Amino acid sequence: MASDDVWILGITMTKFGKHPTKDVIDLAAEATMGALADAGVTMREMGLLAFGSLMGRASGQMLQKQVGQTGIPVYNVSNACATGATALRVCHMAIRAGDADFGLAVGVEKLAGAGLLAGGSRGGDSENWTPTGRFGAVGPIDGRIGTETMPGVFAQIGLEYGHKYGGTSFELFAKISEKNHAHSTLNPLAAYSKRFSLEQIMNDVMIAYPNTRPMCSANCDGAAAAVLVSDAKLKTLSLEQQRRAVKISASVLTTDPWEEACQVLPNVNTLTRQAATQAYEKAGIGPEDLDLVELHDCFATAELVHYDNLKLCEEGGAVDFFNSGATWRDGKTPVNVSGGLESKGHPIAATGIANVWEVATHLRGEAGDRQLPNARVGLAHVIGLGNACGVHILERAAA
Amino acid sequence: MSQSIPFVEYLALGDSPHLVANECTACGARFFDRRNACANCFATGFRKVDIATEGEVRAFTIVSLAAPGIPVPFVSATVDCAGTSVRANLINVDPTPEAVHVGMKVRLALQPVGADGSGVEAVNFGFEPQR
């Protein structure tokens, strides 16, 4: 008897980093064909394509023209840094709805050398002060009324946590970055796989206190793709395909509910807590059951608050939780064993599929040198500022 | 005396400069932008309310990398003004982690932005340490 479960049949990510000779479609095609080969199926079986590329002018139709035009619906999705997770979610919903047996989710970005993505440029002042826009501002407000840069916004989010619960410091945030860079040395697909000492991290170029350069996610090129399949269809496939399939025990997408201050400083906490709560409930799995977590460490200051938001620790206990060593790869709840966005890199629309790939690869026992022993259950989390949060809980096939 | 204009419409200049929010008459949620409806309760009635000019820094960062044309470093902060959060720069303070800390008491202060082609001076707000 088939259930309404949805499975990952095939998944892949390209090497993250600099790909000067490839365009976004080359990267998307490489990930797509890799995921199809990994799944043991072709474009012919796909019932839909959900595609995301936030900064490029690419579409799923452009990808189809290179890898296979079969007439299936394409959903071009855009949800900030949660774009990849949204593409997965769209396939998940379509399969759950009975609209398709197979779905293909693809995320791709070319960002190597991009610099600041938000707040990277600012318009000039006009000749005559004229109130415009929703604030009736007479000129651009970035830098005049706070910052719009992501390193600055997430720096405030980290310090706000410290203000509420205590225990944070520049050094603490730098230690989180030290962990992720140390993890990255085992990941051949990471954009950067160099270990940094705490001193190197703290003495590097300051971007937005307390985030120095190595504490910020790395702009880079990359793509990731996944083939999803219904439970009924999976049961008709080979035993090898069934063995390597990874169960999506929860696929959740949320936005931030209104709360005082949320339109002043983005609140990444409420929607992550809600997504985590829903995901644990749907999966029937608790945070204590997780063998690994890939969470959205767009900045070192962000990783800390998500320990709490994903309920990996008690409320207010993220600093003690980190200091206990729990989130190192030999700890109780390894977090970002891929190296995280700070070293693996953050090609925005690819990130929400690439972190699922990392978890799935451990659950399949195929993670090579960085394999976590006996990994059975994992969680992948992304935040797109604006805000959107995607949480996926994955489980190894029972057999 | 040259003419002046607030940098944003929610800044009221005059003898006692202060910020003005749109407050939802149904649920009390406050917003600084032009509204279509309340994000909390969806009601459409708003009244103008004056925001306290003294507050406490709830979060900050010292921005060292910003768009060309923005003087760095500067301090960006979220200030809790008697229960209403405000985004602003901290001004009249050294932009260093030694001089700025969460929990510090601050007050609204004005800062000229410059004059336009017809000599109208735009005046912005920030928050400075209470002394």
Interface residues (C-beta under 8 A of the other chain):
Chain A: L116 G119 G120 S121 R122 G124 D125 S126 E127 N128 W129 P131 R134 F135 G136 A137 V138 G139 I141 D142 G143 R144 I145 G146 T147 T149 P151 G152 V153 A155 Q156 I157 L159 E160 G162 H163 F170 V205 M206 I207 A208 Y209 P210 N211 W258 E260 A261 Q263 V264 L265
Chain B: I5 P6 F7 V8 E9 Y10 A29 R30 F31 F32 D33 R34 A39 N40 R58 A59 F60 T61 I62 V63 S64 L65 A66 A67 P68 G69 I70 P71 F74 S76 A77 T78 G83 T84 S85 V86 R87 A88 N89 P97 V102 G103 V113 G114 D116 G117 S118 V120 A122 N124 F125
